[in-house]
Amino acid sequence: MLRAMIKNTRIIDGKSFIGMGLLGLVISFKYNPDFKDAVLVLISLILYVAYAFAINNCFDVDTDLVNPQKRDKNPIANGELTFKNGIISSAVIGFLGILFAAFLGREELLIYVSMVLLATLYSAPPRLKALPVLDVVSHGIFFGAMPFFYGAFFDGVLTKYEIVIGLALLLYSFAMELRNHLEDYESDLAANLKTTPIVIGKALSEKLVVVFSGISIALLLAALNIPFGAFGIMIVGVRANYRTLDAVVIFLLALHALRVLLGA
């Protein structure tokens, strides 16, 4: 059962979201070089992402049952773990994350609890992920901007530079949520869910993926003082596939981390 509980966290799938928080931590660490607290941030980030995926699996059984790819990743849907044990293990993970965050200060704890609460409401009733517009907006906040801000607030402040990056991650998370819903379009339709792509259609959703991705890339470039290159990237993005967009965003985020580490 322990193996199924660990599988339920889908921690490998959540590595990019952990990376968002780590980027914020890297940027702020030089202003607060406290290694012990940095480890607490890392552990709490891992627990947060594990909780968000675990609680999502608990309430995604109806759609994952009719989606072979998702069913294999959901131990509750394929019978490896009961719903009750899934809820209990998720709650334990969430509590441990809050406990670690509590050692970091009141402001960090407030951000962390807000993330956990929003991640819960996204998956559990009222299940924001099944409500058009709110599904995209909530995902952008709790799995985009907030993990980054959680790490970036390690030094006790949020700079304009950090806010721009957080906004870029918010928009890219919008795009990622639309992409997730597009992948699940048929199973969500069969489960009678009213996700944003189902309401506005596949064509418009795909266009919005490109728009949100392009603006996100533009912001990341602008934060690197490369404003003119942003327009070229946005134009290329119209024809680029999702893997290319992901690669560009990851590359730019790595540049931001390198810029901070080198003191540029």
Secondary structure, DSSP 8 states (H G I E B T S, - for coil): -HHHHHHHH-TTTTHHHHHHHHHHHHHHHTTS--HHHHHHHHHHHHHHHHHHHHHHHHH-HHHHTT-HHHHHH-TTTTTSS-HHHHHHHHHHHHHHHHHHHHTT-HHHHHHHHHHHHHHHHHHSTT-GGGSTTHHHHHHHIIIIIHHHHHHHGGGS---HHHHHHHHHHHHHHHHHHHHHHHHTHHHHHHTT---HHHHH-HHHHHHHHHHHHHHHHHHHHHHTT-HHHHHHHHHHHHH--HHHHHHHHHHHHHHHHHHHHTT-
